[in-house]
């Protein structure tokens, strides 16, 4: 039961190749929870299950959060999975495609896998696509109340849902305090990823992230994409945006129709074998 662990700006994932797990169609809820657990398992912000067969791209991928739920798309996860494919010599060219439940993306390997660019697809602000409850509309500059505090927010999807809240008092504590309640707010039928945003300049923003199914997170590629797109849609930044997070920086390019290209680093952490005794504990 081999595993490969990488991190993208402190956001760490474990890659599990189905070929190494005969008899597993997908990891089940209990297996996911214990593998991701920081004390009882290997420890990670999620599991990347692939490569999988697909007719729509070169490789298929499924992404699981530490609570056992499935993510439609993950920018950091896609960069990590792309690096894994490169390291394992599963690709012969630096450019290839990956299908997730949130859509097909194109990856480009740079600097021997240390830097990876992913064409993430187009951001939409349409309520029915995100989804957000209420009449059909672009969800921009609306109000939400959490724990007695009123926030202005905009929502977006890049294959997975995001809620972006511009604030002046940005801090990790803000994300940890309000993120859990916003994630499960009834406005968001599929729950949501949450980004608290501060604009630094026309070319830079800073975000703190509460990730759906994972909690407080040092970095996120899809969150960077959504936050930059929202900031551009509101007229606060230009098309080239550096997104600053506790784990580091991601570069975002916003093309026509809010097509997002994301560039960031990936670091390999470890590889090894999981012992069957790991699964004797239920968390």
N, C-alpha and C positions, 0 to 999 in steps of 0.2 A: 504494500500500500504506500507507494511513493508520493511524496509531496514536494512542491517547489514553492518557496516563499520569496516574495518581492515586496518592495514598497515604492510608492510614488509620492514623494514629499511627505512621508510619514503615514500615508494611508496605505495599509498593508493588506495584501491578499495572498491566499494560498491557491495555487493552481493544482487541480487534480485532473489527470488525464483518465478518461473512462477506460482506456485500454489497460490501465494499472489496477482497475477495480472490477475484476470479472464478477458477474452476478449483481452488480449495482446498476440499475437503470439510471437513477439519479440518487444523490445522497438524501436520506430522509431527515425529518425534522430533528430527531435526537442526535443523529450523526453530525449534522451541521452545527448544532449548538455546542457540542462537546469539542469538535475540532477547532472552532473559533474561540473557545473560552480561554482567557488569558492565564488561568490557573490550572485547569483540568485538561486542557488540550494544547495544541500547537500555538494557538492565539493569533487572531487576525480580525480585520474589519469585514471579511467576507471570503467566499469561496468562488473560484472561477472553474466551472466544470466544462472542460473541452480539451481538444477540439471535437466537435460533433459534426456528423454529416449534414449537409444542406445543399439545396439546389440553387440558392439565391446568392451565394458568396463562396469564397474559397474555404472558409471555415465557419462552423457554428459555435456559439458560446452561450451558456446559461450562467447567471450570476445570482448568488445566494447571500443574503444578509445574515449577520450573527444570530438574529432571532428566528431564523428558518424561513423567512419570507423571501420571495424572489424579486430581484430588481430587473426592470426592463432594460436598463442601460447604465453603464458606469464609465465615465471618461478615464479615470485612473485605472480602473479594472481593464479597460480595453488597451491602454498603453502597456500595462503589465502583461496581459495575455499576448500581445504582439511581441514583446521582448522574449517571452517564454518560447514562442514559436521560432523566433530567430535563434535563440540559444540552442534549441533542440534541432536546428537545421531542418525544420519542417517547411521552411520557405526558401526558395532559391533566389528570389528577387526582393528588393527592399520595399516594394509596394504590393499590397494585397488587401483583400476585403474580408470582413468578419460580420456575420449576422448575429444579432441579439434579438430578443423579443421586442426591443424598442427600435428596431430597424437595422439596416446595413450601413456600415461605415467603411472608410478606406484608411488604412494605416500606412505610414511611411517610416521606415527605420533609418535613423541617422546616428552618426558617431558610434557605430557598432552596437546599437541598441540602448545606449545610455540616454539618447534623446529621441523622442518619438512624436511624430505629428499625426493627428487623427482628424479626418474630415467627419465631423460628428453628425451632420445633417442640419436641417433647418429648425429654428426655434419658432414656435407658434404661441400666441397670447390668447387664443380662442378658448373660451370657457369649456366648450363641449369636448375639446381635444385634450385638455390638461388632465383630468376634468375639474371644474369648479361648479358648484351648484348655482342655480339661478338662471335668468334669461341668457340667451346666446349673446355673447359680447366679447370684446377684448378686455381682459381683467387688468386694468391699469389704474393706479392711484386710488384704490378702494380702501375701506377702513375695516379693521378687525380689532376686537377688544379681547385681551388676554390678561387674566389676573388683575383686572381693574385698570390696565394700561391700554390706551388706544394707539395702534400703529397704522400707518399707511403702508399698503402692500400692493405689489403687482405679482401676477402669476404667469407661469410659462411652462412649456414642455419642450424637451428635445428628445422625446421618446420616453421620458419619465417626468413626473410632476415636480414643480418647484414653486416656492413662495418666497419672494424677495422683499425685504423690509428695509428701506433706507433709515438710518439712525445716526444721531450725533455721538451717542455714548457707547460706541462699539467696544465689546469686550468678550472674552470667553464666557464670563459669568452670565452675560446677557443671553447668549445662545443656550447655555445650560439651563437657565431659569425658564425661559419662555418657549424654547424650541420644542420640548416634549408636548406641550399643550397645543401648539400650532400644528404639529405633525398630525395629530388626530382630530383636529377641529372638524365639525360636521360639514363645513364648507367644502372639504376635500374628500370625496367618496373613496378614493384610493389611498388616502393619507398623502403626505407631501414631504419633500425635502425642504429645508428651511435655510435661507441665507440672510443674515443681517449684514447690511451693506453701508460702507462709507466711501464716498467719492473723494479721491485724493487729487486728481487733476483730470484734464481731458484725455489722458492716456493711461490712467491707473486708478484702480479701485482696491479696496480692502474688504474682505468678508470673513465672518465667523459662521460656522456651519453646524447645523443639527441635521444629521442624515437619517432619513427614514429607515427604520429597521436596524440601525447601527448606533445611533446616538451622536455625541459630540465627536467631530472628526477634524483632523489637522489639515486635510486638503481634500478637494473633490474636483474632478474634471467636468462632470456634468453641471455641478453647482457653479463653477467658474464660467461655463458657457452660458448658463441661464442668467446669472447675475450681470455679466457683461452685456448680454443682449437686452435685458431690461433697462440697464443704465443708458444704453444707446437709444433704445426706443423712447425713453423719457427725455432725450436730448442732453444728457449729462456728460457723455463721453463720445469720442470719435470711434472709428472702425477698428483701430488697433489698440488693444487694451491689455495691460499687464495686471493680472489678478494676484494680489498679495494675500497669503493665508499663513496661519501659524507654521505650517510645514514648509513653506516656500512659495515660489512664483510659478504661474502658468501664463503663457502667452496666448491670447485669443485674437483671431482675425474674424471680423464680421463682414461677410460678403452680401451679395444681392439676395433679397428675400430672407435675410437673417440666417444665411448658411454659415455655420461655425466651423472654423479650423482651429484646433487646439494643439499646442506644443508644450511638452514638459518632459522632465527626466524620469528615469526608472532605475532603481538600484536592486540588485539581487541580494538577498539576505541569507538564504540557506536552502538546502535540499536534503532529504533524508527519507526515512521510512516510519510510518506510524505503526505502533504496536497494537495488536488486537485488544490488549488490556485497556487501552484508551477508552474503549466503548463500554467498559463495565460500569462506568459512572454516568449517571443521568443528571443533566443540569437544566 
